[in-house]
Amino acid sequence: MTAAGLRAGLIGLGSMGRHHARVLAGLDGVTLVGVVDPMGDKNGWAQGAPVLATVEELIALGIDYAVVACPTALHEEVGLKLADAGVHALIEKPVADTVEGARRLVEAFESRSLVAGVGHIERCNPALRSLRSRLEAGELGDVYQVVTRRQGPFPHRIADVGVVKDLATHDIDLTGWVTGQQYTSIAAHTVSKSGRPHEDMVSAVGQLSDGTMVNHLVNWLSPLKERFTSVTGEKGCFIADTLTADLTFYSNAAVATEWEALRAFRGVSEGDMIRYAIPKREPLLVEHELFRDAVLGKGDDICTLRQGLRTVEVAAAVIDSADRGVTVRLTPEDVAS
């Protein structure tokens, strides 16, 4: 770090990398000193930073941290080079394309006491941040179920993984993050209709460590783009639309009774509906601010590599369940702590 602040690099100028470059170029206390992309910068996305051919050239510039936005299959190779050089890293999700690769990255960065995070950007969505804080405050009471729907047209930018690792990892991570629980079982079905070797639709049912039921529907086969999360509990239901960053609460209007003989569950009824006014900052900017602060030792509100590993483990269990047609149990030994 110089007197001017942190020196940052970027690896990858694709559909996500260009947005990382834009945010890094304007981030307070950070200078974007170089970008790696073997294809160059024919679209002018590097924000004036020099475009390099290799990670080694970027490291030689003297960087404090790097953002890894190259294809998922390259995350492990690039991440290990950064760790070996003592460079902190923010790695796009999923952290790696295999559980073993994710574990090697965790070991590489943790053994060197480096700050490393995973770009699970839904953690920075205003609606989900508000939802999480309200769950932590007990506004929903006991949580019964989390349901997510994430669907839309096929993104031609994706070539190396299927819909489970690319899209469903968003829902796996946000579900564990907002509830503070871990998956203990998952059962899934997948289909592939686009002619690619990977799945393009998944439907999964699972359970969390506190007994909460989860349901995920994720696909690349719908002309409707939807990003829906609902959390149902004792006092009602929260609905988060992460496309618009809106959070709505539907309350359970059932009236409590002090008459012990009538305290048995009496059902629920429609109550008030509240749509919360939430400050809506760009999630990617929030993600970068949180990671910058973590590198500076000013906070730890990031998705760690170990948490990213947990998400990859659950995603692998989803694919395993669909391949074998069984419910996969995730014991504490299977899930990263």
Order of alpha helices (4+ residues) and beta strands (2+ residues): beta-alpha-beta-beta-alpha-beta-alpha-beta-alpha-beta-alpha-beta-alpha-beta-beta-beta-beta-beta-beta-beta-alpha-alpha-beta
